[in-house]
Amino acid sequence: MERKAQARAAHAAMSTALGAVMLLGGALGAQAQDKTEITFSYLWGGAEGAALEQIITDFNASQDKIVVKGVSSPDMTKQLASMSSAKGAFDVSDNFASNIASWANQGILLPLDEFALDTSDFPESIMKQLVVDGVLYSVPIATHNFQLVYNKKLLDEAGVTPPTSMAELADAIKKLTKVDAEGNVTQLGLGLTDISAGLKTLGYAHGGDWNRDGKPTPTDPGFVEGVKFYYDNVVAPVTPAAYNKFVAGFGPYMSDQDSFKQGKIAMVFEGEWRAKFNTEAGMDWGVVQVPGKTPELNGSTWADVSTIFIPTNTGNKEAAAEFVKYLISPPAMEKFSHVLANLPGRLSLVDSATYDDLPNFKVWLDALKNPNTHGLPPALYMAEYNADLASAFDSVLQGAQTPEAALQAVADRTGSYSQ
């Protein structure tokens, strides 16, 4: 009897506990049902994806009306297909500024002006890339620019100090370039890990502009002079054949076989993410702002943007906008950009101590405030223009055409570009 009574008491206690759990579960279920669930499909993976998931967790814990589900999906073709269908697979996603104009023209980006996002803290060079015909279609979560990164060991061995003018840069290239007895290049004074970014940067450093008054300007004198500077000081002295043979032997970018890590290149125009890689690779390295043709042009560089947007086919635009506001808030942007060793999009974060553990990062951060930091405006022809410029750059580096002839050929094609 006693054992039966104990069993009944235990059963009653269990029933009570189970009831409490069911009530709690029911309450939680009801609460979850009250929330709007949205999907954030992002292109990042690995450590970057993990950083975003933490930000998503923080957002979900910060309020009780929206639940964000994060999905790492680096397939941009799949991203575009989802945005082009009647019902999409996500409510918020990311990409780069270069696609904004084309996507806005296709009607697959939701205009963001109605959500009263405060963009006053974002640099003009960044925002000009995200506003199409006066309408805001995307906002920055991280930004990027290019500065002159150098290998300290190689410069010390050659007795070269980091250049601060174009004349010093030309002299440094000459002293840091090595060719063996057979004419083979064994070390380049200045290299290009990203040909387009490097030559665009040199164009700005010579006072040029790739786009004036809303039109492509491939034969802008400063632009031509920048490309010519690279050919005359890097390629021609060793011959195009020797240059391209050497470059063809470079290993994968930012790997153990990386050309800058291996000392095959002494100086290179690089983005801020290089700070983390160089340090983790154990390199002795430094960075200075890009020298200008004149002192007024010092620090000239090209800036790109990692953007956040909402597709037109979302069924949850208000909830998606609330999450976008959170992503571009100072705490979330600071946390995300620090993990990626990317630059923030907010000027108010330039002096944040958060980035102090990233060596030499200040040079890139300060460029956000430099008026010589340029962004290409959104234009429908930008994809065609960039493809033609890439082809022209390759032709110059191969020695097949002079800079003047190659860029004139681009100018001859601009009349057929989409407007």
Disulfide bonds with the S-S distance in Angstrom:
none
